[in-house]
Structure formats: structure tokens, C-alpha cells
Amino acid sequence: MPASLLAIPLLPLASFVLTLLLGKRWGTRAHWLPIITVLISFGCALAAFFRVRSGEIINQDIYIWIQSGNLTVSFGFLVDQLTAVMLIVVTSISALVHIYSVGYMKGEDGYYRFFAYLSLFTFSMLMLVLGNNFLQLFFGWEAVGLSSYLLIGFYYEKKSAADAGKKAFIVNRFGDFGFILGLFLIFTQFGSLHYQEVFSRVGALDGQTISLFGSQINLATMIALLLFCGAIGKSAQIPLHIWLPDAMEGPTPVSALIHAATMVTAGVFLVARCNPIFALSPFALNLITVLGAVTALFAATIALVQTDIKRVVAYSTVSQLAYMFIGCGVGAYSAGIFHLFTHAFFKALLFLGCGSVILGMHHEQDVRSMGGLKPYMPITYWTFLLASLSISGVPGLAGFFSKDEILLMAFNTELGAGKFAWAIGTLVAFMTAFYSFRLFFLIFHGEFRGTDHQRHHLQESPLVVTGPLMLLAVGAVTAGWFGIPAILGGDNHWAHFLEPVLGHPHIHVSGTVEALLMGGSILAGVCGIALAFYMYRLKPHLPTLLAERMAFVHRLLSNKYYIDELYNNVLIQPTLAFSRRVLLRIVDIGCIEGVVNGIPRSIGVLSEKMRRIQDGQVSHYLAWMGGGALVLIVVLLARI
């Protein structure tokens, strides 16, 4: 095993331990070790990428981790084409977020603790993507959940932040329950949890069924759906999407790290990694495709009216993740991973751009209190513009190539849900461009709507903040150039690189149809930008007028379809009531405390009563002795 490969996850782990133990002594220098280690990890990830590109695949066990009966699980690494891409994404974005955080978190209490948590998160995600077995993946899966809880709830004295951390942690437990059931089924069927052994024998699942509630269900479908449960939770798809927008309570660098490149993409990575299992179940693939399309539309409509700068981008993340699932659902796993790759750069840029704006506005997050920031923050302006153009699918930028690939594959597939996903995806492309430039125009153009104090202190963020923005802007422009399709004169190197692991569907449509589909997605994006320009630059009174005339729809979208309220009334409050009335009063107080405290109390009462017998009166002792003798005589006579 190359030492450079071991260094990729172990350096962030060492950084976490040392920074947590010694960081308080280091004070404002506590960021140096985490930054240096993650940069070295990035360099080692690049080296691993080029090793894979040259044809070397590493699949090696380091030591036996668990051995119990028939269960043997090793601790090992698998570095193939998919892993190499994920390593580049995780380490590069993490490195830039670390550097950005030096400026953003300056002066914050718990400065060293924040960087320690960033290192722990990076280690956890690297372990997730590097493992060569399902249990190691699950270890990383749960570790990123813990890390995200710590980072989202970093401002733990703030109730909304503490609640958001708990919400993210608890909601993900629902998905993870299904995930671990899927692992149980895999081990029961194959007697192993190692990728190579499971995937090499996955054909044995074809045609097998399992009995559930008296019905026979395809075994491959059952395993695929249970694994997908975990993906739904981690990647915030309906109905477990509710944690991600609230996670904005964490510091903005956390939003970029968790919601752009790492934790939320773990679900997409899981589906892509397990593509041999999902390929056996057309039902599961159709379900993934439909759920992705519905989630994309659902989240995009909510993003249209949000006023918190970070929540707009958060709902955009939910929608873009749904695009990735559409790609995986139609069997174009490389297209889904391609969008994961490009999305990491332009979405991290959007989040960090939001953070720069928030710094400039003295931590104001309501876009209604912004406006006209362009002359004060030129670097943030231009980088934010590039990110907005990229996510809107403007030709030549990263988002265009990956989004167009997914829409093409959705139209091209023979799955029943393909055309539906293509139509919804094209509509969502229009909405994405609209809400992205709605945000852009509200922040940087028009009249300044903040306070005089905010205007007086407006200035561009320091270089430690704008530097990562400029580097991410390069990725937001160029990341898609790895997958230029043949119709535009490219060779789609991306698909060819990932084909040994993920395959690549054959294109059935003609070049003319492909050109028309591409033109349709471009037109959707351009129309979205044009409508945003018309409503927020030429007719700035129009949004308010529409909100008044369509009050019900606006209220419905502003309140996120009242999903949180629905869950609160249907699930949370009944659960709390049951817990108080049954678990607390009957089980805990009545039964458990009744036994634990009742027996000693009864012994005490009995002892108190018996103690009174020992009163020192000889006559009483004689009476007890006589009475006892009489009872003994009666018993003996009765036996005779």
C-alpha cells in the first residue's frame, strides 16, 4: 500500500486530534496544522488520480477489522476511477474551505474547535469514499453525520443552531435505518460485505425473491431500495429533505463544505458505487428517477421566493442533488457523478460568495436588506456572477455540460420515467436560472436597502476570503471541459474515464435530436435569466405585485409547503405525547422507577414496622415467645 495513499485520510485525522488537544494553546494560529495537512492530502489525492489514470487500480486490505463467526471485515482501501474523482472533489473543496475559514471565522469563540471539526469531517468523508467494503463505508457514513452535527451546531449556545444540528442528526437516522437493513440483507445473501466479492456475484440476485408480509418481493429491488433509503437521508431528497435548509444555522464555510462537495453527495456516491445492484432492478431505477424529478421541482419552486441568502442556495442544492439522482436513475451513473463534480465548484463558490456578502453586510442574511453591492465588492460580484451563470447552464461553463448530459440521458433512456424526468429537468433548468439571478440582482444591483451603518462599513472581503472564491471560479468555468460531448467537437473524456466502473449507456437519439435537446436546455436557462432581469431590474415593483395577487401560492412556497408543520403535527407531537403519557408516566415512572425505588421503599417501611417490636419491654417479649410457641404447637398437632 503506497504511503501517500494512507496519508490521504490519516493526515486530517492526526490534525483533528492534535488541534482538539492543543489548539487552545495555539490560539489564532490553530488553523495552520489543519490547512497544511489537508493541502498535503490534496496533493496525495492528485497523485492517486494520476496513478489510476495510468491504469493502476488499488484494492488492498490492511488488517482484519472484525472477525466474528462467518463475518470477516477488513480495513482496506479501494482506489478506482470513481474513488479518484471523489478524492479530488473532497480534498480540493475542503482545502479551499479551510483557507476561507481563516478570514470568515476570525475572532470567533472556539476558533480551534472549528478547525478541529473541519479536519474530522474531512477524514470521515475520505474514509467513506476510500473503503473497499460496505462496513467501512458505513463507518464513514456515520462519522460524517457526527461531524455535521458538530459543525451545524457549532454555535451551540444559539438555540436555532443547536436544534438544526439535532434535526440533521435525527432525520438522517431514519434513512440510515434502511441503509443498515440493506447491509444485513447483503451479508445474509453473500456472506461478505466486501465490494469485490459482492459485485462479482451480484448476478445471483437475478430472479430471487424475499417474502415480506406475505408477498414475494424481488430481492435485488429490496436491497436497492434499502440502500437508497440511506441516500435519501444523506442527500436530502423527499421526504427526508427537511434537515438541509435548517443546517444553514452553521457557519457559512460549513454550508459550503457539507452542502457542496462532501456529505450531501455521499448518497449519490453510494448509488453509483452500488450500480451493479441497482442495474438489476428497473423498478428501483424508475423510482429513483421519479423521486429525483419530483424533488428537483419541489425544491426549485421553494427557492423562487426565499429571502434568506443561504436558504436560496440550500434549496438549490436539494434541487441539483436531485439532478444527480436522475442521472443515476436512468443508468447514466457517470453523468450523475459528472454533475456532482461540477456542482462541487459552482455551489461551493455560491455558498462562499454568500459568506463574503454576509461579512460585508455585518452578518445580514436577508436579501431584502441588500442591493447595490457591486461597486463595494467587485471580486465577490464577478465570482458570484460566474457561479450563477454556471448553475444556470450557460454554454461553455461547467454546469452546462453536466446538466445537459443528464437531460440527454434522461431523454435517451428506455426506462418509463425517463421522458418525465427530462421534461421536469428542463423546467427546473428554467427555474434554476431564474432564482439564481433573482438572488444575484437582489444582492448586487439596484438601490442599497440596508442601514447607513452597513453602507458606511461596506468593503470587499480580505484576500484570504476572496482568494478561494477566485480559485473556485476557475473550477466553475472549466470543470465541465472534461466532458465536452462529441456533438460539440469533444470526446467526453469523463465518460470514458469512468466507464470501467460505472459503464456508459449507448446513445440512441440522432445528432439532430441531441442538438434540439441541448438547444432546449440552453433556451430554458436564457429565459430564466431574462425573466429575472425583467422582474428585478426593469420592473422591480413586479415581484411585490405578484406576491400580493398570488398571496396563497406565495405563502405556500414561503412556508415550504408546510412540510415541517405537517411533520410536527403528524409525527413529532404525537411521538412526544406518547413519550410523556406512556413511556414516561407508565413505563419509566410507573414500572422502572416503581421497581427500582419501590422495593427499597417497601423494605424501609417493613423495617420501620418491625423495629417497633424491639421496644425493650420484657412482657412484650414473653408475649411474642408465648404466641410463637402456641403457633408451633398448633402446626405440630395439625400435622399429627
N, C-alpha and C positions, 0 to 999 in steps of 0.2 A: 504494500500500500504506500503510494507516494506521500512523503511527509507534508508536501504542500496541500494535499487533499485533506489530510487530518487537520491541518491548521485552519481551514475554512470555518468549521464550526467551533473549534476549541479556543481560538483566539477571542471571539466575543464572549465565550463562557468565562475564560480567565478574566477578561475585562469586567464582566458583571461582578464576579466575586471580589476582586481587588477594589473596584470602585465603591462597592457597597460597604466594604470593611474600612477602607482608608480614605474614601472620597471626602469625608467631612473635614479631614485634616488638610486635604489639598485645596479646599475652598473653591475659588474661581478658576483654578487650574484642573478641576476634576474632569473636564471634557477631553483632555489630551489623550489619555490612555484609550478610552472608547473610540475616538476618532482614528488614532493610529492603527489600532487592531482591526477596525472594520475596513480601512483602506488596504491593509495587508490581505485581508480576506478577499477583497475585491480583486486584487492582483492575482491571488491564487485561483480565484474563480475564472479569471480570464485565461490563465494557464490551462486549467481543466477544460475550458471551452475549446481551445485550440488542439488539445490532445484528442478530444472527441471528434473534432472536425477532421483530424488526420486519420481517423478510423479506429482509434483506441476506445474501447468500452470497458469500464472498470466495474466489476461486480464481485466484491470480496467481503467475506466475513472476518471480523477482527477477533471476536471472542464469543463464547456461548453466554448469552444473557440469561435465559430462563430454560431450565430443563426439569420437567415435571411430568412423569408418565409418558404419554405419547407426544406431549408438547415440547418441542425444542425450538427456541427462538434465539438467533444470534444477533449480535450488534454488528452491523455491516453497512457498507456504502454501495450504492448503485449510481454510477455516473454515466448516463447515456445522453442522447440528444435533448430529451425533454428536461432532464436534470440540469444539463449545462445551461440551457436557456433560463431556467428558474434561478440558478445561482447568479447569473449576470444581473437579472432583474432585482433580486433581493439585496445583493451586496451593493450595487450601484446606487439604488434609491436610498438604502439605509445610510450609506456613506454621506450622501448629499443632505439627508435629513439631520444627521449628526452635526454636520458643519453649520447648517442653517440654525440649529437649535442654540448654538453658542450666542448668536445675536438675539434670537427670539426669547430665550429663557433667561437672559441676563438679569441678575438681581432677584430672581425668584427664590423663595424658600425651598429647600430640598433640591437644589441645583444638582448636587452629586447624585442624589437618588434618582432623578430623572434620567441621567445618562446611564446609570446602572441598569435601569429598567429597559432603556433602548437596547443595550447590549444583550440583556436576557431575551428580549423579543427577537433580535436578530439571530441569536443562537437557536432559539426554538424553531423559527421558520426554516433555518438551514437544516436542522435535524429532520424536519418534516419532509423536505424535498430530497434529502440525500439518502434516506433509509432504503434498504433493499427488501424490506418486509412490512407487512401491514401493522404489526405491533409497534415498530419504531415510528412509522408514520403516525399512529395514534398517540404515541408519546409526544411527538412534536405538535400534533393537533391540539392536545390538551394544554401543552406548555404555552402555545401562542394564546390560548384562551385565558390562561392565568396572567400572562404578560399584558394582554389587552385590558384586563380588569384593573391591573395596577396602573397602567398608563391613562386609561379613560378616567379613572377615579383619582388621578394624581392630586387634584385639589380636593382632598378628602374632607376638608372642613366645610366645603360648599355642598349643601345637600343635593342639589341637582346633579353635580358631578358624581357624588357617591352613589346616587340612585341610578345614574346612567351606567356606571361600572357594574353594578349588581344586575341591572337589566340585561346587559350584554352577556354576562356570565350565565345567568339563569336561562335566557332564551336559547342560547347555544346548547344547553344541556338536553333540550327536547330533541334537537337534531342528532346530538351525539349518542343518545339512547338508541336510535335506529341504526346509527353507524356501527355501534358495538355489537348489536344483534346480527348485523351483516357479517361482521368478523367471526362471530360464533358459527354462523352457517358455513362460511368458507372453511373454517378449520374442521367442522364436522364432515364436510364433503371431501376435502382434500388431505386432511391430516397435517397440513402445513400452513404457515402464514407468509412464506417467502414468495415474492413476486414470481421469480423464475419458475418455481415448481408449480404454483397455482396457474399461471398463464399458459404454461406448456401443456397442462392437462385440462384446460377450461372447456375444450370441446366435449368432455364427458358430461357437461351440464345440459347439452342439447337434448331436448325431449324429456328430461326428467321433471317430475312434479313433486310438490310437497303438499300434504294435507293441512288445511287451515280452516278451522270452524266448519268442518265437513265438506269443504270444497277443495278441489285439486288445482293448485296454482303452479305455474311454470317456475322451476327452481331458479333459473337464471334471472327471470324477471324479479323474483322475490329478493335475491341478493342485490341486484342492481338498484332496486327501489330503496332498500335499506341503506345502502351506501349513499344513495342520492339524498336521503334524509339528512345525513351529516353535511353534505354540500349545501343543502338549502339553508341550514342554520348558519354555517360559517360564511357563506357568500350572500346572505341576506336576501333570499328570494321569498316570494309569497308562500306560506303565511308567516314565516319567521324573519321578515324584513325589519320588524319594528325596532330592533336594537340599534341599527346602524345610524339613523339620523340623530338619535339621542346621544350617541357616542361623540358628537361634536362638542360635548362639555369638556372633553380633554383638551390639552394644549394643541394648537394648530399643527405643529410638527407630528404629533401623534396621528392626527387625521390623515396627513399625507402618507405616513408610513403604514398605518393599518388599512386605510381605505383606498390606497392607490396600488401598491405593489405587493403587499405581503398577505396579511391574514385573510382578507376577503377573497383573494384569488385562490386560496387553498382548496375551496370546493371545486373550482374549475380544474385545478391540477389533479384532484382526486378522480374526477370523471375521465379526464384524459389518460391518466395513468392506468385506470381500470378499463380502458376501451375494449380489450378482448371480452370482458364480461358483458358490458353494455351492448356490444355488437350482436350478442345472441338474443337480445330482447327488443324487437321492434316496438312493443308496447311501451317499454321504459324510454326508448329514444323519442317516441312521439310525445310522451308525457313531458319529458324534459324540454322538448321544443315548444310545446303549447304553454307550459308554465313560464318559460323564458320570454315568450312573446307577450303574455299577459302581464308579467312583472315589468317588462320594459315599458309598456304603455301606461301601466298603473303609476309607476314612479315618475315617468316623464310628465304626466298630467299634474301631479302634485308639485313638481319643480317649477311649473309655469307661474305659480303665484306666491311662492315662499319669499319672505322678506329678510330672513337671516342669511347672510352671505355664505356661511358654511353649510347651511341646510340645503341650499340650492344645489351645491356641488355634491353633497351627500346623496341626495335623491338621484342626481345624475349618475353617481357611482352604482347605485342599485340598478338603474336602467342599463348602464354599459355592461355590468356583470351579466345581465340577462341576455345581452347580445352574445356574449361568450358562450352561454349555455345553449343558445340557439345553434351556434356553430357546432358545438359538441353533439347536440341532439340530432342534427341532420347527418351525423357521421363525419363531419369535416373538423376533426379534432385539431388539426394543425391550424385551421382558420381561427378557432376559438383561442388557441394559445397565441396566435399572431396578434389578435386583438388584446389579449392580456398583456403582451409585450409592449405594444404601442401605447395602450391605455395607461400603463405604469408611468410613462414620461409625461404625457399631457395632463393626466389627472393629478399627479404629484405637483406639477407646475401650477395647476389651478389652485390647489389647496395652499401651497406655499405662497402663491401670489395673493390669495385671500389673507394669509397671515401677515404679509407685508402691508397690505391695506389696513388691516386691523391695528398693526403697530403705528402706522401713520395717523390713524384716526383715534389714537389713545384707547384702544380696545373697544371701539364701537363696532357692532356687527350688523346693525340694521341698515340695509341698503337705502332706505328712505331718508336716512340722515347723511348720505354721502353725496357724490356728484362733483363733477369738475375737477377730479384729481389728476388729470393728465399732465398739466404743467408742473405739478409738485412732485410727481413720482414717475418720471419718464421711463426708467428701466422696468419698473413694475408694469407700467402701461403696455409697453411693446411686448414683453414676455407674456403677459396675460392675453394680449391680442393673438399671439401665435398659438397659445393653448386653446383659445376659443375657436380659432379657425380650424385647428387640427381636429378637435372633437366634433366640429360641425361637418367634417368630411370634405373640406375644400381640397380640390385636386392638387397633388404634389406633396401634401403634408401627411404625417404618419397615420392619422385617423382615417383618412380617405381610403388608403389601400386595405387596411384590415377590416373596416366596416363593409366596404364594397365586396370583399372576399366572402364575408359571411352572408350577405344578401344574395350573392350569386349562388353560393352553395345551398342556401335555403330554397331558392327557386329551382335549382338543378336536381334536388333530391327526389327520390321516388317515394319517400315517406309521405303519408297523407297530410301531416301537419306542415309540410314544407312551404307550400304556397301561402298558407295562412300566416306563417312566421315571416315570410318575405314581405307580405302586404303590411303587416303590423310594423315590421322593422323599418320599412320605407317611411311610414307615417311618423314613427318615433324619430327618425333622422331629421325630419322637418321640425318636430318639437324640440329636439336637442339643440339645433341651431338657433331656434327662437329663444329658448330660455337662457342659453349661454350668452347670446348677445344682448338679451334683456339685462342680464347681470352686468355685462361689460359696459353698456351705455349708462346704466344707473350709477355705476361706480365712477367712471372716468369722464363722462360727458355731461353737459347741461350745467345748471347752476349748482353751486355748493349749498347743501341743505343742512350742514352741521352747525355747531356753535361757533362763536367768534374765537373762543379759546382753542378749539380744534383747528380752525383755519390758521390761526397765528402760529401753531406749532407743526403744521404740515410740512413734511420734508421726505425725501427719498430715504429708504432704509439703508443701513450700513452695508458695506461690501460683503461682510460675512453672510448677509441675508440675500443680497442681490446676485452674488456670485453663483450660488446653487440655482437661482432662477435662470440665469443665462445658460448654464450648462444643460439644465432640463429643457430649455427652449430648443437647443440643438437636437436633443432626442425627440422632442415633439414634432420637429420638422423632418428629421432624417430616419427615424426608427422604421418607418414603413418602406423604405427603399430596399430592404432585404426581400420584400415580397411583391415586387412590381410584376404584374401579370403579363402574359405573352401578348395580349391584345394591345398593350402599351409599349411593346418592344422589350419587355423584360423576360426573365426566365423563372420567376417565382422561386428564387433560391431557398426561401424559407420553407416552402412545402417540400422541396426535395431534401432539405436537411433533416426535417422531422419525419419524413416518410418511413424510415426503418422502424420507428417506434409507434407512430400514430397512423400510418397509411395516408392515402390521399384519394378522395373519390374521383372517379372519371367524370370529365365534363361532357354532358350530353347535349347541352344547348349549342346553337350555332354562334359564330362570331358576331353576327348581326344582333341576335337576341342579347348576347352578353354586352354589346355596346349600348343597346337600348336600356338594359338594366342599370348599367353604370351611369348613363345619362339621367335616368330617373332618380337615382340616389343623389347625384350632383344637383339636379333641379330642386329636390326636396330641401337640401341644405341651403341653397341660394335663396329659395323662397322664405325659409325660416329667418335668415339674416335680414332679408329685405323687409319682412313684416316687423321684426324687432326695431329696425331703423325707422320705419314709418311711425310705429306706435310710441317709441320712446325718444325720438329725436325730432321728427317733423310734427307729430301730434301728441305732445306729452300729456295732454289732458285726457286723451282717449282711454288709457287703461283705467283711470278712475271712473270714467263714464260707463265703461263696460262692466266694471265691478259692481256699480250701483244697479244697472239694468239686469245683470245676471247674478243677483245677490245670492241666490240659493246655490248655484254652481260654484261661485267664488268661495262661499262659506264652506261648501263641501270639500273643495280642494285645499283650502287654507287649513282645514282641520283634518287633513289626511284621510278623508273618507270615514272619519270617526272610528278607525280600526282600533286605536288604543282604548277608546271609550268602550267599544264593543268587547274587547278582551277583558277590560276591567270589570264590566258588569256580568259577563258570561263566565269568566274563568277565575279572575283574581278575587273578587268579593265573595262569591260562593265558597272558594277554597279557604279564604280567611275565616268566613263564618263557620264552616265545618271544622276548621282547626280549633277555633275558640270553643265551640259548643261540644264537640265530640272529643277531639284529641287532647285539648287542654283540660276541660272540666271532667270528662268521664275517664278517659284513658290515663292522663297524666296525674291529675289531682285525685280522681276517684280510685283508680286501680293501682297505679305505680306508687304514688305517694301514700295511698291507703295501706298498701302492704309495707312499704319501706318505713313509713312513720307510724303506721297503725300498730304493728306488732310491738315495737318498743314502748309505745304509749300504753298498750294493754298490759304489758309486763309491769310497767310502772304503777298502773292502777292496782293490779293484783298484789304487787309488793306492798303498796301502801295499806291495802286491806289486811294482809297477813301480818304486817308489822304490829298492828294493834293487838294481835294475840299475845305478843310478848310484853305484857304490862306490869310484870313483877308481883302480881297477886297470887299467893300460894293456893288460895281457894279456887282460883280460876284454873290453875294448872292441874289441880286434883280433879276438877270437874271434867277437863279435857281428857285426862287419863282415864277416868271412870267411863266417860262416854265412849272412848276408843275401845276400852276393854269390852264394854257391852256390845258394841258393833261386832267385834271379833267373835264373841261368844255366839251371837245370833247367826253369823255366817257359818261357823263350825257346826252348829246344830242343824242348820238348813241343809248342809251337805250330808249329814248323817241320815 
